[in-house]
């Protein structure tokens, strides 16, 4: 997931979502920020493996405009050996509609591109007849509810409209539905998420369900240990 905080807890973040990277997982969580914040990540998952160069990165920023409204924006990038690049630009907002209820909305632009200039057969491949890149608009929604001071419930749907980024044929980005719960002790947050990726009925085994759990412990005010 495009969030350092969430990655530390195996992606379980829907009900916590309390930093700027919430923009990518549950935009409603941006309403929890008391001040402007930005975060950045760059990683090479398979660094050192000969002949493989994969990188992924994100940048997110959020600015509270009032006690009830927070705006966010950011982007992600994935690069596989320079042959495939995937980009995402996001603009979002979180609204605190009640003291314990927040709603979030994102507009996204997703694009992927292929570098096949070194392949002489690519120019005649019908897949690239109309170009080597394709983008589409997407929609995300989210909600965050706190029924008690130490309990949080989160829900989000990413790529609600399943944007089509296919070059020659339909290639939809899977819709991702996520629900989560958090229980907070004095220095310990316990989280659990249920996530479903739905690529559509036309895709074989297009629905994948994942269940996970994670925890964050803060032994010191500026130190957090996470696992999931």
N, C-alpha and C positions, 0 to 999 in steps of 0.2 A: 504494500500500500504506500502511496506517496505521503508518508508521515513518519518521521524518526520516532516520535513518541509511540505511535501505534505499532510500528515494527518491533519495538522493544517488548511489546505485550502480544506478539503474534497477530497483530491486526485488530485486537479487541478494543474498540475505541468509540463505538457508537453512542454509548451512554455517558462517556467522560467528555470527549471532544472539547477540551478546554484550552486549546492554543490555536494559533493561526492555521495550522494544517488541518483543522476541522473542516476547512473549506472543501477538502477533497473527500471527506468521509461522511460527515453530517454537518451541513452548513448551519443548522440551527445552533450548534455549539458556539459559534462566534459571538453570540449574545452574552456569553459568560466573561468576555474580556473586559477588564476595567480600564485598559489603556491600549494605545496602538502597539502593534507587535508584528515582527517579521521573522520568518524562518527560511532556511536554505539547506539543501542537501545535495551532495554529489557522491556517487558510488560507482565502483567498477566491480560487480559481483564475482567475476571470474578472473581477476587480475593475476597475472603471472602465467596463465595458461597460454602456451604457444599457439599463435595463429588465431586467437580469440580476443576480440576487443568489444566488450559490451559495457555500456554506461547508462546510468539513469540519474535523473536529477529533478529537483522541484524548487520552486520559490513561491512563498505565500506571504501575504501581508493583509492585515486587518486593522480597521480604524473605527472605533466607536464614535458615532456622530451625536448620539444622545443616550439617555438611559435605556431607551427601547430599540434603537436602531444601530446596527453595526454593518459596515460594508467591508467586503473582502475581495481580493483579486490575486491571481497567481497563475502559474503554468507548470507543466511537467514536460520532460523530454526523455525519450528512450532511443538509444542508438545501438544498432547491432552491426558492428564491423563497417559502418558507413554504407552498408547495403540497404538497410531498412531504418527509417527514422519515424518515430511517432511523436506528435506534439499535441498538447492540450492547453488551451487558454481558458481561464475561468473568471467570471465576474459574479459575485454573489452578495446576498444580503440576509441578515438575521433580524427577526422582529420578535421582541418580547411582548406577547399578546396578553399575558397575565403574569402575576408574580412568579408562578411556578411553571409556566408554559412558554416555549419559544418555537418559532417556525423559521425555516430557512429555505432559500431558493437560489439556485445557480443557473446561469446560462453559460454553456460551454461551446467551444469550437474545437473539434478533434480533426486531426489531419495525419495521414501517413504518406510517406514518399519512398520510392525505390530508386537506388542508384545502380542502373544496369548498363552504364555507358561502356564498361569494359567487356560486355558480352555481345559479340557480333550477331547472335541470333535474336537478341531482344528486340531489335528494330523491326523484325518481321513477326514478332509474337503478337497475336490479336489481343492479348491481355493489356498491352501497352499502346494499343491503337489510338486511344483517346487521351493519352498522357500517362505520366508516371507518378502522379500524386492525386489525392482526393481528400476533400474535407467535408464536414457536415456539422450542423448545429445540434447540440444536445441539451437536455433539461434534467436537473437534479432537484429533489425536494428533501426536506428533513424536518424532524420534530424532536424536541427535547422536553421531558416532563420530570419535575422533581416533586413527587408526592410527599416526601419528607426531607429534612435537611441532609440526611446521610444516605438517601436513596435517589438514584437517577435512572430514567428510562429513555432510551433513544431509538429513533426509527429514521431510516433514510432510504431513498430510491435514487440510484444514479443511472444516467442514460435511460430515463423514463420512456423516451420515444424511440429507443434503439436506433440511433443515427446510422445511416447507410454510408460507409466509406469504401464501397466496392469500386474497382476500376472498370472492369468489363462485365461483372455480374454483381448481384446483391451480396454485400458483406456487412452485416449489421454488427454494431458494437453491443455486446450482451448487456441487458438490463441487470442491475445488481440491487437486490432488496436486502436490507440489513436491519436487524433489531437487536438491541442489547440492553443489559441491566448492569448497574453498578451499586455496590454497597461500600460505604466509606466508614472506616474506623478512624482513630485519631491520626495515625500516620500511614495507614494502609488502605489502598483502594483495591477492591476485588471486582473483576469484570467478567462478563460472559456475553458472547455474541453468537447469533445465528445468521448466516449469510447464504443467500441463494443467487447464483448467476444463471440468468435465463436468456439463452441465445435464440429462443423462439422454437415453435413446434416443428419448423422445417429443418432443424438441425438435429442430427442423431445424437442422443445423450446430451441434449442442449441445456438441461437443467442440472446444476450441480449444487448440492447443499453442504455447507461446512458449519461445524459447531466448534467453538473455541472458548478458552478461558485465559485470563491474564491477571496480573497483579502489579501494583506499583507501591513501593515502600519509600518513604522519605525520612531517613534517619536524621538528616540535617535540613535546614530550610532551603538550601540551594543544591542539594544532592538527592537524586532519585535513582533507585534501583528497580529495574523492570524485568518481568519474565512472562512467558506465555506458551 
